Amino acid sequence: MPRPNSNRSAAVSAVNSSPTACTGWSQSRMSHAVARMEKAGWVRRTPSPTDKRSNLVQLTEAGRRKLVEAAPGHVAAVRRLVIDALRPEQLDALEQISEIVTDRAADILGEATPYQAPLG
């Protein structure tokens, strides 16, 4: 998962198997989704320097604004659908499970440091 950072763009491969494996999408579906985001001006594709068959996808400033715009509604929906439905001990278990899954994803995907959500 890309880490929020205003100083760099999020980059993922549009045709590499990693994003498709993470989402469960086919390469074709991923490519079409990226094409729609590109047409909207939210991302731009650049050739991968290591794999001529792949592209890197960078979030544009317009895409970053759209992400910031969408975040409050997404957070509210997750709270309403997930967080508010769980008892405190279930939230503790969810936190433990999430840390395990995040650490494993970082190990498998080669991330140096798993994303840590700010507390508060």
N, CA, C and O atoms as CSV, one atom per row, in Angstrom:
chain,resi,resn,atom,element,x,y,z
A,1,MET,N,N,0.847,-1.171,0.000
A,1,MET,CA,C,0.000,0.000,0.000
A,1,MET,C,C,0.885,1.223,0.000
A,1,MET,O,O,1.836,1.290,0.778
A,2,PRO,N,N,0.600,2.188,-0.848
A,2,PRO,CA,C,1.399,3.398,-0.838
A,2,PRO,C,C,1.223,4.156,0.461
A,2,PRO,O,O,0.132,4.180,1.031
A,3,ARG,N,N,2.285,4.768,0.925
A,3,ARG,CA,C,2.234,5.569,2.132
A,3,ARG,C,C,1.906,7.006,1.768
A,3,ARG,O,O,2.440,7.541,0.796
A,4,PRO,N,N,1.014,7.644,2.554
A,4,PRO,CA,C,0.748,9.046,2.289
A,4,PRO,C,C,2.022,9.858,2.460
A,4,PRO,O,O,2.704,9.733,3.477
A,5,ASN,N,N,2.348,10.685,1.482
A,5,ASN,CA,C,3.539,11.504,1.561
A,5,ASN,C,C,3.403,12.588,0.511
A,5,ASN,O,O,3.354,12.301,-0.685
A,6,SER,N,N,3.343,13.828,0.953
A,6,SER,CA,C,3.138,14.910,-0.001
A,6,SER,C,C,4.373,15.171,-0.836
A,6,SER,O,O,4.289,15.894,-1.829
A,7,ASN,N,N,5.529,14.605,-0.472
A,7,ASN,CA,C,6.764,14.880,-1.191
A,7,ASN,C,C,7.059,13.889,-2.304
A,7,ASN,O,O,8.047,14.057,-3.018
A,8,ARG,N,N,6.241,12.868,-2.476
A,8,ARG,CA,C,6.502,11.920,-3.547
A,8,ARG,C,C,5.191,11.365,-4.067
A,8,ARG,O,O,4.172,11.397,-3.378
A,9,SER,N,N,5.226,10.866,-5.262
A,9,SER,CA,C,4.038,10.274,-5.868
A,9,SER,C,C,3.990,8.797,-5.530
A,9,SER,O,O,5.025,8.165,-5.318
A,10,ALA,N,N,2.810,8.260,-5.481
A,10,ALA,CA,C,2.659,6.823,-5.302
A,10,ALA,C,C,2.937,6.165,-6.641
A,10,ALA,O,O,2.445,6.621,-7.673
A,11,ALA,N,N,3.713,5.108,-6.632
A,11,ALA,CA,C,4.035,4.433,-7.889
A,11,ALA,C,C,3.710,2.959,-7.764
A,11,ALA,O,O,4.105,2.303,-6.801
A,12,VAL,N,N,3.001,2.453,-8.726
A,12,VAL,CA,C,2.712,1.028,-8.815
A,12,VAL,C,C,2.837,0.624,-10.271
A,12,VAL,O,O,2.713,1.465,-11.161
A,13,SER,N,N,3.074,-0.625,-10.521
A,13,SER,CA,C,3.161,-1.102,-11.888
A,13,SER,C,C,1.759,-1.368,-12.413
A,13,SER,O,O,0.949,-2.007,-11.742
A,14,ALA,N,N,1.478,-0.884,-13.597
A,14,ALA,CA,C,0.146,-1.063,-14.167
A,14,ALA,C,C,-0.054,-2.453,-14.742
A,14,ALA,O,O,-1.188,-2.921,-14.837
A,15,VAL,N,N,1.013,-3.115,-15.123
A,15,VAL,CA,C,0.837,-4.423,-15.737
A,15,VAL,C,C,1.614,-5.516,-15.020
A,15,VAL,O,O,1.525,-6.683,-15.399
A,16,ASN,N,N,2.370,-5.161,-13.997
A,16,ASN,CA,C,3.093,-6.152,-13.220
A,16,ASN,C,C,2.078,-6.974,-12.431
A,16,ASN,O,O,0.957,-6.516,-12.206
A,17,SER,N,N,2.449,-8.163,-12.013
A,17,SER,CA,C,1.505,-9.019,-11.300
A,17,SER,C,C,1.248,-8.553,-9.881
A,17,SER,O,O,0.227,-8.941,-9.313
A,18,SER,N,N,2.108,-7.743,-9.267
A,18,SER,CA,C,1.919,-7.338,-7.881
A,18,SER,C,C,0.603,-6.614,-7.636
A,18,SER,O,O,-0.161,-7.046,-6.773
A,19,PRO,N,N,0.297,-5.520,-8.362
A,19,PRO,CA,C,-0.985,-4.864,-8.111
A,19,PRO,C,C,-2.179,-5.758,-8.419
A,19,PRO,O,O,-3.184,-5.714,-7.710
A,20,THR,N,N,-2.080,-6.558,-9.456
A,20,THR,CA,C,-3.201,-7.430,-9.774
A,20,THR,C,C,-3.352,-8.502,-8.707
A,20,THR,O,O,-4.473,-8.891,-8.381
A,21,ALA,N,N,-2.244,-8.985,-8.157
A,21,ALA,CA,C,-2.316,-9.975,-7.085
A,21,ALA,C,C,-2.923,-9.354,-5.838
A,21,ALA,O,O,-3.722,-9.989,-5.150
A,22,CYS,N,N,-2.547,-8.115,-5.547
A,22,CYS,CA,C,-3.071,-7.435,-4.358
A,22,CYS,C,C,-4.568,-7.173,-4.463
A,22,CYS,O,O,-5.281,-7.253,-3.463
A,23,THR,N,N,-5.044,-6.866,-5.646
A,23,THR,CA,C,-6.455,-6.521,-5.823
A,23,THR,C,C,-7.313,-7.711,-6.237
A,23,THR,O,O,-8.536,-7.679,-6.104
A,24,GLY,N,N,-6.670,-8.754,-6.736
A,24,GLY,CA,C,-7.430,-9.871,-7.281
A,24,GLY,C,C,-7.950,-9.585,-8.680
A,24,GLY,O,O,-8.760,-10.350,-9.204
A,25,TRP,N,N,-7.502,-8.502,-9.290
A,25,TRP,CA,C,-7.944,-8.121,-10.623
A,25,TRP,C,C,-7.055,-8.755,-11.674
A,25,TRP,O,O,-5.894,-9.077,-11.419
A,26,SER,N,N,-7.620,-8.929,-12.858
A,26,SER,CA,C,-6.825,-9.373,-13.999
A,26,SER,C,C,-5.972,-8.204,-14.481
A,26,SER,O,O,-6.238,-7.050,-14.147
A,27,GLN,N,N,-4.935,-8.520,-15.276
A,27,GLN,CA,C,-4.117,-7.454,-15.848
A,27,GLN,C,C,-4.952,-6.535,-16.726
A,27,GLN,O,O,-4.749,-5.321,-16.733
A,28,SER,N,N,-5.887,-7.111,-17.460
A,28,SER,CA,C,-6.744,-6.313,-18.334
A,28,SER,C,C,-7.594,-5.338,-17.522
A,28,SER,O,O,-7.698,-4.162,-17.872
A,29,ARG,N,N,-8.196,-5.822,-16.448
A,29,ARG,CA,C,-9.033,-4.951,-15.616
A,29,ARG,C,C,-8.197,-3.836,-14.998
A,29,ARG,O,O,-8.624,-2.682,-14.959
A,30,MET,N,N,-6.987,-4.189,-14.509
A,30,MET,CA,C,-6.104,-3.182,-13.923
A,30,MET,C,C,-5.736,-2.128,-14.967
A,30,MET,O,O,-5.757,-0.929,-14.687
A,31,SER,N,N,-5.402,-2.583,-16.163
A,31,SER,CA,C,-5.022,-1.670,-17.231
A,31,SER,C,C,-6.168,-0.733,-17.578
A,31,SER,O,O,-5.947,0.457,-17.799
A,32,HIS,N,N,-7.390,-1.253,-17.629
A,32,HIS,CA,C,-8.557,-0.417,-17.938
A,32,HIS,C,C,-8.806,0.594,-16.813
A,32,HIS,O,O,-9.141,1.748,-17.084
A,33,ALA,N,N,-8.645,0.173,-15.563
A,33,ALA,CA,C,-8.839,1.090,-14.438
A,33,ALA,C,C,-7.812,2.214,-14.490
A,33,ALA,O,O,-8.152,3.380,-14.289
A,34,VAL,N,N,-6.557,1.866,-14.761
A,34,VAL,CA,C,-5.507,2.882,-14.873
A,34,VAL,C,C,-5.810,3.810,-16.050
A,34,VAL,O,O,-5.614,5.021,-15.949
A,35,ALA,N,N,-6.279,3.260,-17.147
A,35,ALA,CA,C,-6.606,4.094,-18.314
A,35,ALA,C,C,-7.706,5.102,-17.968
A,35,ALA,O,O,-7.641,6.257,-18.389
A,36,ARG,N,N,-8.702,4.676,-17.214
A,36,ARG,CA,C,-9.771,5.607,-16.811
A,36,ARG,C,C,-9.218,6.706,-15.895
A,36,ARG,O,O,-9.570,7.877,-16.041
A,37,MET,N,N,-8.354,6.323,-14.957
A,37,MET,CA,C,-7.757,7.325,-14.059
A,37,MET,C,C,-6.839,8.273,-14.830
A,37,MET,O,O,-6.768,9.465,-14.531
A,38,GLU,N,N,-6.140,7.731,-15.821
A,38,GLU,CA,C,-5.266,8.553,-16.652
A,38,GLU,C,C,-6.103,9.554,-17.464
A,38,GLU,O,O,-5.745,10.728,-17.564
A,39,LYS,N,N,-7.202,9.093,-18.032
A,39,LYS,CA,C,-8.085,9.962,-18.820
A,39,LYS,C,C,-8.662,11.078,-17.946
A,39,LYS,O,O,-8.863,12.199,-18.414
A,40,ALA,N,N,-8.926,10.766,-16.679
A,40,ALA,CA,C,-9.448,11.770,-15.751
A,40,ALA,C,C,-8.355,12.725,-15.262
A,40,ALA,O,O,-8.646,13.736,-14.624
A,41,GLY,N,N,-7.093,12.393,-15.567
A,41,GLY,CA,C,-5.985,13.242,-15.150
A,41,GLY,C,C,-5.474,12.950,-13.751
A,41,GLY,O,O,-4.726,13.748,-13.186
A,42,TRP,N,N,-5.868,11.817,-13.187
A,42,TRP,CA,C,-5.483,11.485,-11.815
A,42,TRP,C,C,-4.154,10.754,-11.725
A,42,TRP,O,O,-3.513,10.778,-10.675
A,43,VAL,N,N,-3.725,10.103,-12.804
A,43,VAL,CA,C,-2.444,9.397,-12.829
A,43,VAL,C,C,-1.766,9.635,-14.168
A,43,VAL,O,O,-2.399,10.073,-15.129
A,44,ARG,N,N,-0.478,9.345,-14.221
A,44,ARG,CA,C,0.244,9.345,-15.490
A,44,ARG,C,C,1.101,8.081,-15.517
A,44,ARG,O,O,1.610,7.631,-14.490
A,45,ARG,N,N,1.245,7.529,-16.704
A,45,ARG,CA,C,2.070,6.328,-16.895
A,45,ARG,C,C,3.440,6.723,-17.411
A,45,ARG,O,O,3.577,7.636,-18.225
A,46,THR,N,N,4.447,6.024,-16.925
A,46,THR,CA,C,5.802,6.177,-17.450
A,46,THR,C,C,6.375,4.783,-17.633
A,46,THR,O,O,6.063,3.882,-16.855
A,47,PRO,N,N,7.202,4.591,-18.640
A,47,PRO,CA,C,7.782,3.261,-18.853
A,47,PRO,C,C,8.624,2.830,-17.648
A,47,PRO,O,O,9.334,3.635,-17.046
A,48,SER,N,N,8.529,1.565,-17.319
A,48,SER,CA,C,9.341,1.020,-16.232
A,48,SER,C,C,10.795,0.984,-16.662
A,48,SER,O,O,11.097,0.542,-17.770
A,49,PRO,N,N,11.701,1.441,-15.809
A,49,PRO,CA,C,13.119,1.392,-16.175
A,49,PRO,C,C,13.700,-0.017,-16.105
A,49,PRO,O,O,14.781,-0.269,-16.637
A,50,THR,N,N,12.991,-0.933,-15.454
A,50,THR,CA,C,13.521,-2.290,-15.284
A,50,THR,C,C,12.788,-3.354,-16.083
A,50,THR,O,O,13.313,-4.452,-16.266
A,51,ASP,N,N,11.577,-3.054,-16.567
A,51,ASP,CA,C,10.794,-4.050,-17.293
A,51,ASP,C,C,10.083,-3.364,-18.451
A,51,ASP,O,O,9.117,-2.629,-18.246
A,52,LYS,N,N,10.564,-3.604,-19.670
A,52,LYS,CA,C,10.007,-2.924,-20.853
A,52,LYS,C,C,8.531,-3.258,-21.095
A,52,LYS,O,O,7.853,-2.546,-21.835
A,53,ARG,N,N,8.026,-4.335,-20.476
A,53,ARG,CA,C,6.618,-4.702,-20.654
A,53,ARG,C,C,5.699,-3.978,-19.683
A,53,ARG,O,O,4.477,-4.068,-19.803
A,54,SER,N,N,6.278,-3.252,-18.711
A,54,SER,CA,C,5.491,-2.630,-17.646
A,54,SER,C,C,5.555,-1.115,-17.688
A,54,SER,O,O,6.443,-0.519,-18.298
A,55,ASN,N,N,4.602,-0.526,-17.032
A,55,ASN,CA,C,4.578,0.917,-16.814
A,55,ASN,C,C,4.535,1.177,-15.322
A,55,ASN,O,O,4.031,0.366,-14.546
A,56,LEU,N,N,5.074,2.323,-14.937
A,56,LEU,CA,C,4.875,2.823,-13.586
A,56,LEU,C,C,3.744,3.821,-13.654
A,56,LEU,O,O,3.607,4.542,-14.642
A,57,VAL,N,N,2.943,3.871,-12.626
A,57,VAL,CA,C,1.809,4.776,-12.591
A,57,VAL,C,C,2.035,5.745,-11.438
A,57,VAL,O,O,2.204,5.333,-10.290
A,58,GLN,N,N,2.034,7.033,-11.756
A,58,GLN,CA,C,2.248,8.059,-10.740
A,58,GLN,C,C,0.970,8.845,-10.513
A,58,GLN,O,O,0.270,9.214,-11.456
A,59,LEU,N,N,0.686,9.089,-9.267
A,59,LEU,CA,C,-0.436,9.922,-8.890
A,59,LEU,C,C,-0.094,11.371,-9.240
A,59,LEU,O,O,0.962,11.872,-8.856
A,60,THR,N,N,-0.978,12.033,-9.961
A,60,THR,CA,C,-0.769,13.447,-10.317
A,60,THR,C,C,-1.269,14.321,-9.171
A,60,THR,O,O,-1.886,13.835,-8.223
A,61,GLU,N,N,-0.993,15.598,-9.275
A,61,GLU,CA,C,-1.507,16.521,-8.255
A,61,GLU,C,C,-3.037,16.489,-8.246
A,61,GLU,O,O,-3.645,16.543,-7.177
A,62,ALA,N,N,-3.664,16.401,-9.414
A,62,ALA,CA,C,-5.128,16.296,-9.485
A,62,ALA,C,C,-5.602,15.003,-8.831
A,62,ALA,O,O,-6.636,14.986,-8.164
A,63,GLY,N,N,-4.851,13.921,-9.019
A,63,GLY,CA,C,-5.188,12.657,-8.390
A,63,GLY,C,C,-5.050,12.722,-6.884
A,63,GLY,O,O,-5.867,12.161,-6.153
A,64,ARG,N,N,-4.015,13.406,-6.418
A,64,ARG,CA,C,-3.824,13.587,-4.986
A,64,ARG,C,C,-4.990,14.384,-4.390
A,64,ARG,O,O,-5.491,14.048,-3.317
A,65,ARG,N,N,-5.417,15.436,-5.089
A,65,ARG,CA,C,-6.562,16.221,-4.608
A,65,ARG,C,C,-7.817,15.359,-4.546
A,65,ARG,O,O,-8.594,15.456,-3.597
A,66,LYS,N,N,-8.016,14.511,-5.564
A,66,LYS,CA,C,-9.186,13.628,-5.581
A,66,LYS,C,C,-9.131,12.643,-4.414
A,66,LYS,O,O,-10.148,12.375,-3.774
A,67,LEU,N,N,-7.943,12.106,-4.141
A,67,LEU,CA,C,-7.761,11.190,-3.021
A,67,LEU,C,C,-8.077,11.884,-1.698
A,67,LEU,O,O,-8.768,11.319,-0.849
A,68,VAL,N,N,-7.578,13.096,-1.521
A,68,VAL,CA,C,-7.847,13.863,-0.298
A,68,VAL,C,C,-9.346,14.157,-0.183
A,68,VAL,O,O,-9.914,14.101,0.907
A,69,GLU,N,N,-9.974,14.467,-1.309
A,69,GLU,CA,C,-11.414,14.736,-1.334
A,69,GLU,C,C,-12.228,13.504,-0.946
A,69,GLU,O,O,-13.226,13.613,-0.235
A,70,ALA,N,N,-11.800,12.337,-1.412
A,70,ALA,CA,C,-12.550,11.103,-1.162
A,70,ALA,C,C,-12.309,10.531,0.230
A,70,ALA,O,O,-13.145,9.788,0.742
A,71,ALA,N,N,-11.193,10.862,0.841
A,71,ALA,CA,C,-10.803,10.231,2.104
A,71,ALA,C,C,-11.834,10.372,3.225
A,71,ALA,O,O,-12.134,9.369,3.873
A,72,PRO,N,N,-12.389,11.543,3.491
A,72,PRO,CA,C,-13.335,11.636,4.611
A,72,PRO,C,C,-14.545,10.717,4.470
A,72,PRO,O,O,-14.972,10.101,5.446
A,73,GLY,N,N,-15.093,10.622,3.276
A,73,GLY,CA,C,-16.230,9.726,3.061
A,73,GLY,C,C,-15.842,8.270,3.232
A,73,GLY,O,O,-16.607,7.475,3.778
A,74,HIS,N,N,-14.649,7.923,2.762
A,74,HIS,CA,C,-14.162,6.552,2.907
A,74,HIS,C,C,-13.967,6.220,4.383
A,74,HIS,O,O,-14.388,5.160,4.847
A,75,VAL,N,N,-13.330,7.126,5.118
A,75,VAL,CA,C,-13.090,6.906,6.542
A,75,VAL,C,C,-14.419,6.773,7.285
A,75,VAL,O,O,-14.560,5.902,8.142
A,76,ALA,N,N,-15.384,7.620,6.968
A,76,ALA,CA,C,-16.694,7.558,7.620
A,76,ALA,C,C,-17.391,6.228,7.330
A,76,ALA,O,O,-18.011,5.642,8.217
A,77,ALA,N,N,-17.289,5.757,6.096
A,77,ALA,CA,C,-17.924,4.478,5.740
A,77,ALA,C,C,-17.265,3.315,6.466
A,77,ALA,O,O,-17.956,2.421,6.954
A,78,VAL,N,N,-15.936,3.315,6.544
A,78,VAL,CA,C,-15.233,2.242,7.268
A,78,VAL,C,C,-15.624,2.276,8.739
A,78,VAL,O,O,-15.876,1.229,9.336
A,79,ARG,N,N,-15.675,3.458,9.325
A,79,ARG,CA,C,-16.075,3.558,10.736
A,79,ARG,C,C,-17.480,3.002,10.930
A,79,ARG,O,O,-17.715,2.202,11.836
A,80,ARG,N,N,-18.413,3.424,10.080
A,80,ARG,CA,C,-19.811,2.995,10.211
A,80,ARG,C,C,-19.971,1.498,9.984
A,80,ARG,O,O,-20.696,0.830,10.721
A,81,LEU,N,N,-19.292,0.967,8.961
A,81,LEU,CA,C,-19.483,-0.436,8.590
A,81,LEU,C,C,-18.632,-1.415,9.392
A,81,LEU,O,O,-19.042,-2.559,9.591
A,82,VAL,N,N,-17.455,-0.991,9.857
A,82,VAL,CA,C,-16.531,-1.915,10.521
A,82,VAL,C,C,-16.323,-1.551,11.984
A,82,VAL,O,O,-16.686,-2.318,12.876
A,83,ILE,N,N,-15.746,-0.396,12.226
A,83,ILE,CA,C,-15.320,-0.016,13.578
A,83,ILE,C,C,-16.497,0.027,14.549
A,83,ILE,O,O,-16.425,-0.546,15.636
A,84,ASP,N,N,-17.572,0.696,14.166
A,84,ASP,CA,C,-18.725,0.829,15.060
A,84,ASP,C,C,-19.427,-0.496,15.333
A,84,ASP,O,O,-20.180,-0.606,16.301
A,85,ALA,N,N,-19.194,-1.498,14.500
A,85,ALA,CA,C,-19.843,-2.795,14.667
A,85,ALA,C,C,-19.087,-3.716,15.625
A,85,ALA,O,O,-19.608,-4.762,16.012
A,86,LEU,N,N,-17.865,-3.341,16.012
A,86,LEU,CA,C,-17.025,-4.226,16.808
A,86,LEU,C,C,-16.934,-3.782,18.260
A,86,LEU,O,O,-16.932,-2.591,18.568
A,87,ARG,N,N,-16.857,-4.784,19.152
A,87,ARG,CA,C,-16.634,-4.529,20.570
A,87,ARG,C,C,-15.147,-4.212,20.783
A,87,ARG,O,O,-14.323,-4.525,19.924
A,88,PRO,N,N,-14.798,-3.596,21.917
A,88,PRO,CA,C,-13.393,-3.242,22.164
A,88,PRO,C,C,-12.415,-4.405,22.011
A,88,PRO,O,O,-11.337,-4.236,21.443
A,89,GLU,N,N,-12.777,-5.565,22.506
A,89,GLU,CA,C,-11.862,-6.711,22.381
A,89,GLU,C,C,-11.730,-7.171,20.925
A,89,GLU,O,O,-10.684,-7.689,20.534
A,90,GLN,N,N,-12.772,-6.988,20.132
A,90,GLN,CA,C,-12.695,-7.320,18.718
A,90,GLN,C,C,-11.812,-6.305,17.978
A,90,GLN,O,O,-11.073,-6.668,17.063
A,91,LEU,N,N,-11.895,-5.040,18.379
A,91,LEU,CA,C,-11.020,-4.025,17.797
A,91,LEU,C,C,-9.557,-4.324,18.111
A,91,LEU,O,O,-8.683,-4.140,17.263
A,92,ASP,N,N,-9.291,-4.793,19.349
A,92,ASP,CA,C,-7.927,-5.183,19.714
A,92,ASP,C,C,-7.444,-6.326,18.825
A,92,ASP,O,O,-6.310,-6.311,18.345
A,93,ALA,N,N,-8.313,-7.316,18.607
A,93,ALA,CA,C,-7.949,-8.448,17.751
A,93,ALA,C,C,-7.735,-7.987,16.315
A,93,ALA,O,O,-6.803,-8.444,15.652
A,94,LEU,N,N,-8.584,-7.089,15.827
A,94,LEU,CA,C,-8.437,-6.551,14.467
A,94,LEU,C,C,-7.107,-5.825,14.324
A,94,LEU,O,O,-6.434,-5.955,13.301
A,95,GLU,N,N,-6.726,-5.062,15.339
A,95,GLU,CA,C,-5.451,-4.350,15.295
A,95,GLU,C,C,-4.282,-5.339,15.229
A,95,GLU,O,O,-3.351,-5.150,14.446
A,96,GLN,N,N,-4.330,-6.380,16.041
A,96,GLN,CA,C,-3.255,-7.385,16.033
A,96,GLN,C,C,-3.178,-8.093,14.679
A,96,GLN,O,O,-2.091,-8.270,14.129
A,97,ILE,N,N,-4.316,-8.490,14.154
A,97,ILE,CA,C,-4.358,-9.175,12.855
A,97,ILE,C,C,-3.857,-8.243,11.753
A,97,ILE,O,O,-3.092,-8.656,10.881
A,98,SER,N,N,-4.293,-6.994,11.798
A,98,SER,CA,C,-3.866,-6.024,10.780
A,98,SER,C,C,-2.360,-5.824,10.795
A,98,SER,O,O,-1.742,-5.721,9.735
A,99,GLU,N,N,-1.762,-5.770,11.969
A,99,GLU,CA,C,-0.306,-5.617,12.065
A,99,GLU,C,C,0.408,-6.820,11.455
A,99,GLU,O,O,1.403,-6.663,10.747
A,100,ILE,N,N,-0.096,-8.012,11.727
A,100,ILE,CA,C,0.504,-9.233,11.170
A,100,ILE,C,C,0.406,-9.222,9.654
A,100,ILE,O,O,1.386,-9.506,8.965
A,101,VAL,N,N,-0.771,-8.897,9.129
A,101,VAL,CA,C,-0.982,-8.880,7.680
A,101,VAL,C,C,-0.134,-7.789,7.024
A,101,VAL,O,O,0.468,-8.020,5.975
A,102,THR,N,N,-0.083,-6.607,7.635
A,102,THR,CA,C,0.711,-5.506,7.090
A,102,THR,C,C,2.193,-5.868,7.059
A,102,THR,O,O,2.871,-5.623,6.061
A,103,ASP,N,N,2.696,-6.448,8.143
A,103,ASP,CA,C,4.101,-6.855,8.185
A,103,ASP,C,C,4.395,-7.909,7.121
A,103,ASP,O,O,5.425,-7.842,6.450
A,104,ARG,N,N,3.499,-8.879,6.963
A,104,ARG,CA,C,3.714,-9.924,5.957
A,104,ARG,C,C,3.688,-9.338,4.554
A,104,ARG,O,O,4.513,-9.695,3.713
A,105,ALA,N,N,2.741,-8.439,4.298
A,105,ALA,CA,C,2.669,-7.796,2.981
A,105,ALA,C,C,3.956,-7.025,2.701
A,105,ALA,O,O,4.473,-7.050,1.584
A,106,ALA,N,N,4.461,-6.348,3.713
A,106,ALA,CA,C,5.705,-5.599,3.536
A,106,ALA,C,C,6.854,-6.546,3.221
A,106,ALA,O,O,7.686,-6.245,2.366
A,107,ASP,N,N,6.909,-7.678,3.898
A,107,ASP,CA,C,7.961,-8.661,3.633
A,107,ASP,C,C,7.861,-9.189,2.200
A,107,ASP,O,O,8.865,-9.266,1.492
A,108,ILE,N,N,6.678,-9.542,1.787
A,108,ILE,CA,C,6.474,-10.142,0.470
A,108,ILE,C,C,6.646,-9.119,-0.645
A,108,ILE,O,O,7.232,-9.420,-1.684
A,109,LEU,N,N,6.132,-7.905,-0.429
A,109,LEU,CA,C,6.169,-6.879,-1.473
A,109,LEU,C,C,7.444,-6.057,-1.444
A,109,LEU,O,O,7.640,-5.187,-2.292
A,110,GLY,N,N,8.314,-6.322,-0.476
A,110,GLY,CA,C,9.599,-5.650,-0.435
A,110,GLY,C,C,9.570,-4.271,0.179
A,110,GLY,O,O,10.505,-3.496,-0.025
A,111,GLU,N,N,8.544,-3.940,0.913
A,111,GLU,CA,C,8.497,-2.654,1.574
A,111,GLU,C,C,9.445,-2.656,2.754
A,111,GLU,O,O,9.474,-3.620,3.519
A,112,ALA,N,N,10.211,-1.612,2.915
A,112,ALA,CA,C,11.169,-1.522,4.014
A,112,ALA,C,C,10.481,-1.327,5.355
A,112,ALA,O,O,10.884,-1.924,6.353
A,113,THR,N,N,9.449,-0.497,5.387
A,113,THR,CA,C,8.744,-0.205,6.626
A,113,THR,C,C,7.254,-0.222,6.347
A,113,THR,O,O,6.778,0.544,5.510
A,114,PRO,N,N,6.504,-1.083,7.034
A,114,PRO,CA,C,5.058,-1.098,6.817
A,114,PRO,C,C,4.430,0.244,7.184
A,114,PRO,O,O,4.899,0.940,8.085
A,115,TYR,N,N,3.371,0.589,6.474
A,115,TYR,CA,C,2.655,1.825,6.748
A,115,TYR,C,C,2.057,1.771,8.146
A,115,TYR,O,O,1.434,0.773,8.510
A,116,GLN,N,N,2.233,2.804,8.919
A,116,GLN,CA,C,1.640,2.925,10.232
A,116,GLN,C,C,0.695,4.112,10.204
A,116,GLN,O,O,1.111,5.242,9.951
A,117,ALA,N,N,-0.581,3.849,10.466
A,117,ALA,CA,C,-1.556,4.936,10.502
A,117,ALA,C,C,-1.289,5.805,11.719
A,117,ALA,O,O,-0.951,5.291,12.785
A,118,PRO,N,N,-1.437,7.116,11.574
A,118,PRO,CA,C,-1.233,7.984,12.736
A,118,PRO,C,C,-2.279,7.705,13.793
A,118,PRO,O,O,-3.455,7.530,13.474
A,119,LEU,N,N,-1.869,7.663,15.026
A,119,LEU,CA,C,-2.789,7.425,16.140
A,119,LEU,C,C,-3.470,8.727,16.509
A,119,LEU,O,O,-2.916,9.815,16.352
A,120,GLY,N,N,-4.688,8.584,17.003
A,120,GLY,CA,C,-5.371,9.792,17.479
A,120,GLY,C,C,-6.651,9.934,16.817
A,120,GLY,O,O,-7.380,10.890,17.081
